[in-house]
Amino acid sequence: MSQGLAQGLNFLHSKSVSHRDIKPANLLLVPVSYKIIITDFDLAVMGEDKVSGFVGTPGYVAPEVKSGGIYDPFLADRFSCGKVYEFLLLISHVLPAKNTPDGPEGLEGVFGAVAG
């Protein structure tokens, strides 16, 4: 799953799109394949390598975003991606250890699930 998030973010960045609000609530989990879909592009910008102002979700934004100054939105997305990984590592210790044949139980509660 973490690889899927990194690949999705790399794809967006290759198209000059910075998301600016990477967090678990903006990620959908596809059942069975456990692929990640990045959603909610309300704060996204295209083709800008420097932006300013505080946008995003506290707890997932980079320090330079919190300052409200000028920052690189692509680097800020990568920081947010790292915060999502940190969250996943922490939540994996509190989710039940029970596994189903299709994968770990409880992940749909962390991410939205795509109906399938």
C-alpha positions as CSV (number, residue, x, y, z in Angstrom):
1,M,0.0,0.0,0.0
2,S,2.7,2.5,0.9
3,Q,4.4,1.8,-2.5
4,G,1.1,2.6,-4.2
5,L,0.8,5.9,-2.5
6,A,4.4,6.8,-3.5
7,Q,3.7,5.7,-7.1
8,G,0.5,7.7,-7.2
9,L,2.2,10.8,-5.9
10,N,5.1,10.4,-8.3
11,F,2.6,10.2,-11.2
12,L,0.8,13.4,-10.1
13,H,4.2,15.2,-9.7
14,S,5.3,14.0,-13.2
15,K,2.2,15.8,-14.5
16,S,3.2,18.9,-12.5
17,V,0.3,18.5,-10.1
18,S,0.8,19.0,-6.4
19,H,-2.0,17.7,-4.2
20,R,-1.4,19.7,-1.0
21,D,-3.6,17.7,1.2
22,I,-2.3,14.1,1.4
23,K,-3.8,12.4,4.4
24,P,-5.6,9.0,5.0
25,A,-9.0,10.5,4.5
26,N,-8.1,11.5,1.0
27,L,-7.0,8.0,0.1
28,L,-9.3,5.2,-1.1
29,L,-8.3,1.5,-0.6
30,V,-9.4,-0.9,-3.4
31,P,-10.5,-4.1,-1.7
32,V,-8.6,-7.3,-2.6
33,S,-5.8,-5.6,-4.6
34,Y,-5.2,-3.0,-1.8
35,K,-4.3,-0.4,-4.3
36,I,-4.5,3.2,-3.2
37,I,-6.4,5.9,-5.1
38,I,-5.6,9.5,-4.2
39,T,-8.8,11.7,-4.0
40,D,-9.9,15.3,-3.2
41,F,-8.0,17.6,-5.4
42,D,-9.7,20.8,-4.1
43,L,-6.4,22.3,-2.9
44,A,-4.2,20.9,-5.8
45,V,-2.2,23.2,-8.0
46,M,-0.7,22.6,-11.4
47,G,2.6,23.8,-12.7
48,E,3.5,25.9,-9.7
49,D,6.9,25.2,-8.1
50,K,6.4,27.8,-5.4
51,V,3.2,28.6,-3.4
52,S,2.4,30.2,-0.2
53,G,-0.2,30.1,2.6
54,F,-1.3,27.5,5.0
55,V,-3.3,24.7,3.3
56,G,-3.8,21.1,4.1
57,T,-4.6,19.2,7.3
58,P,-2.8,19.9,10.6
59,G,-0.8,16.8,11.5
60,Y,0.1,16.1,7.9
61,V,1.5,19.4,6.6
62,A,5.2,20.2,6.3
63,P,6.7,22.7,8.7
64,E,7.2,25.2,5.9
65,V,3.5,25.1,5.1
66,K,2.6,25.8,8.7
67,S,4.8,29.0,8.6
68,G,2.5,30.4,5.8
69,G,5.6,31.4,3.8
70,I,6.6,30.4,0.3
71,Y,7.3,26.7,-0.2
72,D,7.7,24.0,-2.8
73,P,4.4,22.1,-2.9
74,F,6.0,19.0,-4.3
75,L,8.3,18.7,-1.3
76,A,5.4,19.4,1.0
77,D,3.4,16.5,-0.6
78,R,6.4,14.2,0.1
79,F,6.4,15.3,3.7
80,S,2.7,14.6,4.0
81,C,3.2,11.2,2.4
82,G,5.8,10.4,5.1
83,K,3.3,11.5,7.8
84,V,0.7,9.0,6.3
85,Y,3.4,6.2,6.5
86,E,4.0,7.2,10.1
87,F,0.3,7.0,10.8
88,L,0.0,3.6,9.2
89,L,2.9,2.3,11.3
90,L,1.3,3.6,14.4
91,I,-2.2,2.4,13.6
92,S,-0.9,-1.1,12.7
93,H,-0.1,-1.6,16.4
94,V,-3.7,-0.8,17.5
95,L,-5.7,-2.7,14.8
96,P,-6.7,-6.2,15.6
97,A,-4.1,-8.8,14.6
98,K,-6.9,-10.9,13.0
99,N,-6.3,-11.4,9.2
100,T,-8.8,-12.4,6.6
101,P,-7.9,-14.3,3.4
102,D,-8.0,-11.0,1.5
103,G,-5.8,-9.1,3.9
104,P,-5.7,-7.4,7.2
105,E,-9.0,-6.5,8.8
106,G,-9.8,-3.0,9.7
107,L,-8.0,-1.1,7.0
108,E,-11.2,0.0,5.4
109,G,-11.9,2.0,8.6
110,V,-8.6,3.8,8.1
111,F,-9.1,4.6,4.4
112,G,-12.3,4.9,2.5
113,A,-13.1,1.7,0.6
114,V,-13.9,1.6,-3.1
115,A,-17.1,-0.4,-3.6
116,G,-16.3,-3.5,-5.7
